[in-house]
Amino acid sequence: MKIIHAIFSFNIGGAETMLVDIINRQCKEASVSLIIINDLINIDLLNTIDKQVNVFLINRKKSNKIQLLPAFIKINQIVNKINPDAIHCHINTLLPFFIRWKRRTFLTVHSKQLSTLFFKKYRQVFAISAVVKDDIRKRTGIEAKIIYNGIALKDYQFRNNYNFNPVQEVFKIIQVSRLSQEKGQYIAIESMRFLKEQHPDIQLQLFFVGGGDTLTELQTLAIRYNLQDRITFIGQVDRRWVKTLLKDYHVLIQPSLVEGFGLTVIEGFACGLPVIASDLDGPKEIIETLHSGLLVIPNNPVDLADKIYQVYQAYISNTLKDSNYILKDKNQLKIFDIQTTAKLYMNHYVL
């Protein structure tokens, strides 16, 4: 089987990270190519792609309409040469580049309330969660197939030791996300302010992993609340960092305002951490499926602070293993294993 995946830009994000994992898995069983249309590319992420994958960089300037025709011609030359069995697009507006092969095109929709342009032109539309599927049905009438995003479960190191000494150790809270308004880092900082006021003797440290547009704003907020010594901005890291070091933290939080799925929620569970996420459809679907973790009221730092303190109390009382804050059996995550995700896609390509 010959498969082409296509995406506009290739920066660090949930969709791009998941895409790398999928193509790295599919290339073990098929001939896989990746077409990246724009010149917005994270080199570190690009370097994680398996050498068996053929990568084509079109290098169009983002939003440059003049370069659309040259990009169209170049892409058509590539597709003609490969003659793929499936063209898997990860943004709906990619369809015009592949209009000659629309009967071989597939689309994965990664979030709610996205533009539905060209949806009905694709041979098959996939949704990453039940809520995304429902959103697609309500707005287009299309019955999308749910295929959950997945991660390479076997690569994630699992935390087995939940002993915690509050006198000698710092309680480490972590959020792994792009720094943006919708990911809610400012809510996490607000929650740290409440925790400091209500429990001044607790040693807490909040770590943000990821880069983004709101870095300066978040740093300013931390200084305003005199929390600069309690908040660490780690910056962008590669996937190996997450897979090997995430387990060293005590709790993962995801206080997003918008979340179609929540891949980092899966990663937190895969590393054996308690997970606290916003009560939004995507994270809620994961937490209810796994019967683990805690949900917080979106955009409510007081509730987030309370949930963090609950997890802290479970650590110091040595009751965490008896709680539903953590995933007790990693086998429960098989539904979110990238092997399952990649295989399901390949099965649907040939239906």
QUIJO-V783859 format. One record per run of one state. SS is the DSSP state (alpha for helix, beta for strand, coil for the rest). FROM is the first residue (numbers start at 1). LEN is the number of residues. If there is no record, write none. Layout:
BEGIN
ss=SS from=FROM len=LEN
ss=SS from=FROM len=LEN
END
This chain:
BEGIN
ss=coil from=1 len=1
ss=beta from=2 len=6
ss=coil from=8 len=2
ss=beta from=10 len=1
ss=coil from=11 len=3
ss=alpha from=14 len=13
ss=coil from=27 len=4
ss=beta from=31 len=8
ss=coil from=39 len=2
ss=beta from=41 len=1
ss=coil from=42 len=1
ss=alpha from=43 len=4
ss=coil from=47 len=7
ss=beta from=54 len=7
ss=coil from=61 len=4
ss=alpha from=65 len=18
ss=coil from=83 len=3
ss=beta from=86 len=4
ss=coil from=90 len=2
ss=alpha from=92 len=13
ss=beta from=105 len=5
ss=coil from=110 len=9
ss=alpha from=119 len=3
ss=coil from=122 len=2
ss=beta from=124 len=4
ss=coil from=128 len=2
ss=alpha from=130 len=11
ss=coil from=141 len=4
ss=beta from=145 len=2
ss=coil from=147 len=4
ss=beta from=151 len=1
ss=coil from=152 len=1
ss=alpha from=153 len=3
ss=coil from=156 len=15
ss=beta from=171 len=6
ss=coil from=177 len=2
ss=beta from=179 len=1
ss=coil from=180 len=1
ss=alpha from=181 len=3
ss=coil from=184 len=1
ss=alpha from=185 len=14
ss=coil from=199 len=5
ss=beta from=204 len=6
ss=coil from=210 len=2
ss=beta from=212 len=1
ss=coil from=213 len=2
ss=alpha from=215 len=10
ss=coil from=225 len=6
ss=beta from=231 len=5
ss=coil from=236 len=3
ss=alpha from=239 len=10
ss=coil from=249 len=2
ss=beta from=251 len=4
ss=coil from=255 len=8
ss=alpha from=263 len=8
ss=coil from=271 len=3
ss=beta from=274 len=5
ss=coil from=279 len=2
ss=alpha from=281 len=10
ss=coil from=291 len=3
ss=beta from=294 len=3
ss=coil from=297 len=4
ss=alpha from=301 len=16
ss=coil from=317 len=3
ss=alpha from=320 len=3
ss=coil from=323 len=7
ss=alpha from=330 len=7
ss=beta from=337 len=1
ss=alpha from=338 len=12
ss=coil from=350 len=2
END
